Each structure stands twice: as C-alpha cells, then as structure tokens.
Amino acid sequence: MTETSDFEMIAAAWLERFGSPMPVAGEIELAWRILKESGVDLPPPAPPPLSPPENVQDDLASED
C-alpha cells in the first residue's frame, strides 16, 4: 500500500466516522491511531520511503 492510498483510505474513514475532514492532512499515523481507538478497523499505514543520506546524494551529484 502506498502513502497516497493510505492517506485516501484514512481520510475517507475519518470523514465517515467523524463527519468532517481530517484536521491535519499530513498526520497519517496519528489519524490512523485515533480511528483505531474509535473502533474503525484499518490496516496499518505503510512506512514512509527511505531516502539516502545527504552525503550519498552529494557524492552522486559530484560524479556528474
């Protein structure tokens, strides 16, 4: 499951459960926990993708 589909699923569940849009769009994990505690059955959101350390990106840029 991707972060986008996680967000869409959680936002839809939030709207259905509470009748209003999620208050903070970027807080997927927090919204997921609140929904779980309120009785909504959702799979856990996918972890965010890992980005390489900054020094690796700098090394790649200097090779060009």
N, CA, C and O atoms as a GROMACS GRO file, in nm:
protein
  256
    1MET      N    1   0.085  -0.117   0.000
    1MET     CA    2   0.000   0.000   0.000
    1MET      C    3   0.089   0.124   0.000
    1MET      O    4   0.187   0.130   0.074
    2THR      N    5   0.056   0.221  -0.082
    2THR     CA    6   0.138   0.341  -0.090
    2THR      C    7   0.090   0.446   0.007
    2THR      O    8  -0.022   0.438   0.060
    3GLU      N    9   0.174   0.545   0.031
    3GLU     CA   10   0.136   0.651   0.124
    3GLU      C   11   0.013   0.726   0.074
    3GLU      O   12  -0.072   0.764   0.154
    4THR      N   13   0.002   0.747  -0.058
    4THR     CA   14  -0.113   0.818  -0.113
    4THR      C   15  -0.241   0.740  -0.088
    4THR      O   16  -0.340   0.797  -0.042
    5SER      N   17  -0.240   0.610  -0.119
    5SER     CA   18  -0.362   0.532  -0.097
    5SER      C   19  -0.391   0.518   0.053
    5SER      O   20  -0.508   0.513   0.092
    6ASP      N   21  -0.287   0.512   0.137
    6ASP     CA   22  -0.307   0.512   0.282
    6ASP      C   23  -0.380   0.639   0.323
    6ASP      O   24  -0.478   0.635   0.398
    7PHE      N   25  -0.332   0.752   0.273
    7PHE     CA   26  -0.392   0.879   0.309
    7PHE      C   27  -0.538   0.885   0.265
    7PHE      O   28  -0.626   0.925   0.342
    8GLU      N   29  -0.564   0.844   0.141
    8GLU     CA   30  -0.701   0.848   0.089
    8GLU      C   31  -0.793   0.757   0.171
    8GLU      O   32  -0.906   0.795   0.202
    9MET      N   33  -0.745   0.637   0.205
    9MET     CA   34  -0.826   0.543   0.282
    9MET      C   35  -0.854   0.598   0.422
    9MET      O   36  -0.967   0.594   0.470
   10ILE      N   37  -0.751   0.650   0.486
   10ILE     CA   38  -0.765   0.702   0.622
   10ILE      C   39  -0.851   0.828   0.622
   10ILE      O   40  -0.935   0.846   0.710
   11ALA      N   41  -0.831   0.916   0.523
   11ALA     CA   42  -0.912   1.038   0.515
   11ALA      C   43  -1.060   1.003   0.494
   11ALA      O   44  -1.147   1.066   0.554
   12ALA      N   45  -1.087   0.904   0.411
   12ALA     CA   46  -1.226   0.862   0.387
   12ALA      C   47  -1.287   0.802   0.514
   12ALA      O   48  -1.402   0.830   0.547
   13ALA      N   49  -1.209   0.720   0.585
   13ALA     CA   50  -1.259   0.660   0.709
   13ALA      C   51  -1.284   0.768   0.814
   13ALA      O   52  -1.382   0.762   0.888
   14TRP      N   53  -1.196   0.868   0.819
   14TRP     CA   54  -1.211   0.978   0.915
   14TRP      C   55  -1.340   1.054   0.885
   14TRP      O   56  -1.419   1.083   0.975
   15LEU      N   57  -1.362   1.086   0.757
   15LEU     CA   58  -1.481   1.160   0.717
   15LEU      C   59  -1.608   1.082   0.750
   15LEU      O   60  -1.706   1.138   0.799
   16GLU      N   61  -1.604   0.951   0.724
   16GLU     CA   62  -1.720   0.867   0.753
   16GLU      C   63  -1.746   0.859   0.904
   16GLU      O   64  -1.860   0.866   0.948
   17ARG      N   65  -1.640   0.844   0.981
   17ARG     CA   66  -1.654   0.825   1.126
   17ARG      C   67  -1.693   0.953   1.198
   17ARG      O   68  -1.781   0.952   1.284
   18PHE      N   69  -1.627   1.064   1.163
   18PHE     CA   70  -1.644   1.188   1.239
   18PHE      C   71  -1.725   1.295   1.165
   18PHE      O   72  -1.764   1.395   1.226
   19GLY      N   73  -1.752   1.276   1.035
   19GLY     CA   74  -1.834   1.370   0.960
   19GLY      C   75  -1.766   1.499   0.922
   19GLY      O   76  -1.832   1.595   0.881
   20SER      N   77  -1.633   1.504   0.934
   20SER     CA   78  -1.558   1.622   0.893
   20SER      C   79  -1.424   1.577   0.838
   20SER      O   80  -1.377   1.467   0.869
   21PRO      N   81  -1.360   1.661   0.754
   21PRO     CA   82  -1.228   1.624   0.702
   21PRO      C   83  -1.124   1.612   0.814
   21PRO      O   84  -1.140   1.670   0.921
   22MET      N   85  -1.019   1.534   0.787
   22MET     CA   86  -0.911   1.522   0.885
   22MET      C   87  -0.854   1.661   0.913
   22MET      O   88  -0.832   1.737   0.819
   23PRO      N   89  -0.828   1.695   1.039
   23PRO     CA   90  -0.779   1.829   1.071
   23PRO      C   91  -0.637   1.856   1.022
   23PRO      O   92  -0.605   1.969   0.988
   24VAL      N   93  -0.551   1.755   1.019
   24VAL     CA   94  -0.412   1.772   0.976
   24VAL      C   95  -0.385   1.671   0.867
   24VAL      O   96  -0.376   1.551   0.893
   25ALA      N   97  -0.371   1.718   0.744
   25ALA     CA   98  -0.361   1.630   0.629
   25ALA      C   99  -0.239   1.539   0.632
   25ALA      O  100  -0.247   1.426   0.584
   26GLY      N  101  -0.128   1.582   0.687
   26GLY     CA  102  -0.006   1.503   0.682
   26GLY      C  103   0.013   1.402   0.794
   26GLY      O  104   0.109   1.326   0.792
   27GLU      N  105  -0.074   1.400   0.890
   27GLU     CA  106  -0.056   1.315   1.008
   27GLU      C  107  -0.127   1.182   0.993
   27GLU      O  108  -0.223   1.153   1.065
   28ILE      N  109  -0.081   1.100   0.899
   28ILE     CA  110  -0.147   0.973   0.870
   28ILE      C  111  -0.145   0.881   0.992
   28ILE      O  112  -0.248   0.824   1.027
   29GLU      N  113  -0.030   0.868   1.057
   29GLU     CA  114  -0.019   0.776   1.170
   29GLU      C  115  -0.108   0.819   1.286
   29GLU      O  116  -0.172   0.735   1.350
   30LEU      N  117  -0.113   0.949   1.314
   30LEU     CA  118  -0.197   0.999   1.422
   30LEU      C  119  -0.344   0.975   1.391
   30LEU      O  120  -0.419   0.928   1.477
   31ALA      N  121  -0.386   1.006   1.270
   31ALA     CA  122  -0.526   0.983   1.231
   31ALA      C  123  -0.559   0.834   1.238
   31ALA      O  124  -0.667   0.797   1.282
   32TRP      N  125  -0.465   0.749   1.195
   32TRP     CA  126  -0.487   0.605   1.200
   32TRP      C  127  -0.509   0.558   1.344
   32TRP      O  128  -0.601   0.481   1.371
   33ARG      N  129  -0.424   0.607   1.436
   33ARG     CA  130  -0.439   0.569   1.578
   33ARG      C  131  -0.573   0.614   1.634
   33ARG      O  132  -0.640   0.538   1.705
   34ILE      N  133  -0.613   0.738   1.603
   34ILE     CA  134  -0.741   0.789   1.653
   34ILE      C  135  -0.856   0.705   1.599
   34ILE      O  136  -0.948   0.670   1.674
   35LEU      N  137  -0.851   0.672   1.470
   35LEU     CA  138  -0.956   0.590   1.411
   35LEU      C  139  -0.960   0.451   1.475
   35LEU      O  140  -1.068   0.400   1.506
   36LYS      N  141  -0.843   0.389   1.495
   36LYS     CA  142  -0.838   0.257   1.558
   36LYS      C  143  -0.898   0.262   1.698
   36LYS      O  144  -0.976   0.174   1.736
   37GLU      N  145  -0.863   0.366   1.775
   37GLU     CA  146  -0.915   0.379   1.910
   37GLU      C  147  -1.066   0.402   1.911
   37GLU      O  148  -1.133   0.371   2.010
   38SER      N  149  -1.119   0.458   1.802
   38SER     CA  150  -1.264   0.482   1.796
   38SER      C  151  -1.339   0.364   1.736
   38SER      O  152  -1.460   0.370   1.717
   39GLY      N  153  -1.266   0.255   1.707
   39GLY     CA  154  -1.332   0.133   1.663
   39GLY      C  155  -1.332   0.105   1.514
   39GLY      O  156  -1.392   0.008   1.470
   40VAL      N  157  -1.264   0.188   1.434
   40VAL     CA  158  -1.257   0.165   1.290
   40VAL      C  159  -1.146   0.065   1.263
   40VAL      O  160  -1.034   0.081   1.312
   41ASP      N  161  -1.176  -0.039   1.185
   41ASP     CA  162  -1.078  -0.143   1.154
   41ASP      C  163  -1.005  -0.108   1.024
   41ASP      O  164  -1.062  -0.119   0.916
   42LEU      N  165  -0.879  -0.065   1.036
   42LEU     CA  166  -0.796  -0.029   0.921
   42LEU      C  167  -0.663  -0.103   0.928
   42LEU      O  168  -0.613  -0.127   1.038
   43PRO      N  169  -0.605  -0.140   0.812
   43PRO     CA  170  -0.469  -0.193   0.815
   43PRO      C  171  -0.373  -0.079   0.848
   43PRO      O  172  -0.404   0.037   0.822
   44PRO      N  173  -0.257  -0.110   0.906
   44PRO     CA  174  -0.162  -0.003   0.939
   44PRO      C  175  -0.111   0.065   0.813
   44PRO      O  176  -0.098   0.000   0.709
   45PRO      N  177  -0.081   0.195   0.821
   45PRO     CA  178  -0.027   0.264   0.704
   45PRO      C  179   0.113   0.214   0.671
   45PRO      O  180   0.185   0.167   0.759
   46ALA      N  181   0.150   0.224   0.545
   46ALA     CA  182   0.284   0.183   0.501
   46ALA      C  183   0.386   0.280   0.559
   46ALA      O  184   0.358   0.398   0.573
   47PRO      N  185   0.506   0.231   0.591
   47PRO     CA  186   0.610   0.322   0.640
   47PRO      C  187   0.653   0.416   0.528
   47PRO      O  188   0.644   0.380   0.411
   48PRO      N  189   0.701   0.535   0.563
   48PRO     CA  190   0.747   0.627   0.459
   48PRO      C  191   0.868   0.570   0.387
   48PRO      O  192   0.945   0.495   0.447
   49PRO      N  193   0.887   0.604   0.260
   49PRO     CA  194   1.004   0.552   0.187
   49PRO      C  195   1.132   0.608   0.247
   49PRO      O  196   1.137   0.722   0.292
   50LEU      N  197   1.235   0.526   0.246
   50LEU     CA  198   1.364   0.569   0.299
   50LEU      C  199   1.438   0.648   0.192
   50LEU      O  200   1.442   0.608   0.076
   51SER      N  201   1.496   0.760   0.232
   51SER     CA  202   1.577   0.837   0.138
   51SER      C  203   1.723   0.816   0.174
   51SER      O  204   1.756   0.797   0.291
   52PRO      N  205   1.812   0.820   0.075
   52PRO     CA  206   1.954   0.802   0.105
   52PRO      C  207   2.006   0.918   0.187
   52PRO      O  208   1.953   1.029   0.179
   53PRO      N  209   2.110   0.895   0.266
   53PRO     CA  210   2.169   1.005   0.345
   53PRO      C  211   2.214   1.118   0.252
   53PRO      O  212   2.244   1.095   0.135
   54GLU      N  213   2.218   1.240   0.307
   54GLU     CA  214   2.252   1.356   0.225
   54GLU      C  215   2.390   1.344   0.161
   54GLU      O  216   2.408   1.386   0.047
   55ASN      N  217   2.488   1.288   0.233
   55ASN     CA  218   2.622   1.279   0.177
   55ASN      C  219   2.626   1.186   0.056
   55ASN      O  220   2.709   1.206  -0.032
   56VAL      N  221   2.541   1.086   0.049
   56VAL     CA  222   2.534   0.998  -0.067
   56VAL      C  223   2.480   1.076  -0.186
   56VAL      O  224   2.530   1.062  -0.297
   57GLN      N  225   2.379   1.157  -0.165
   57GLN     CA  226   2.324   1.239  -0.272
   57GLN      C  227   2.429   1.338  -0.322
   57GLN      O  228   2.440   1.361  -0.442
   58ASP      N  229   2.507   1.398  -0.230
   58ASP     CA  230   2.613   1.491  -0.269
   58ASP      C  231   2.719   1.420  -0.352
   58ASP      O  232   2.768   1.475  -0.451
   59ASP      N  233   2.755   1.297  -0.312
   59ASP     CA  234   2.854   1.220  -0.387
   59ASP      C  235   2.805   1.190  -0.528
   59ASP      O  236   2.882   1.200  -0.623
   60LEU      N  237   2.678   1.154  -0.542
   60LEU     CA  238   2.622   1.125  -0.673
   60LEU      C  239   2.621   1.250  -0.760
   60LEU      O  240   2.647   1.241  -0.880
   61ALA      N  241   2.591   1.365  -0.704
   61ALA     CA  242   2.586   1.490  -0.780
   61ALA      C  243   2.726   1.530  -0.824
   61ALA      O  244   2.741   1.586  -0.934
   62SER      N  245   2.828   1.504  -0.744
   62SER     CA  246   2.964   1.545  -0.780
   62SER      C  247   3.025   1.455  -0.887
   62SER      O  248   3.122   1.493  -0.951
   63GLU      N  249   2.969   1.334  -0.907
   63GLU     CA  250   3.020   1.244  -1.009
   63GLU      C  251   2.980   1.287  -1.149
   63GLU      O  252   3.046   1.249  -1.246
   64ASP      N  253   2.874   1.365  -1.163
   64ASP     CA  254   2.826   1.406  -1.296
   64ASP      C  255   2.914   1.507  -1.361
   64ASP      O  256   2.885   1.551  -1.473
   0.00000   0.00000   0.00000
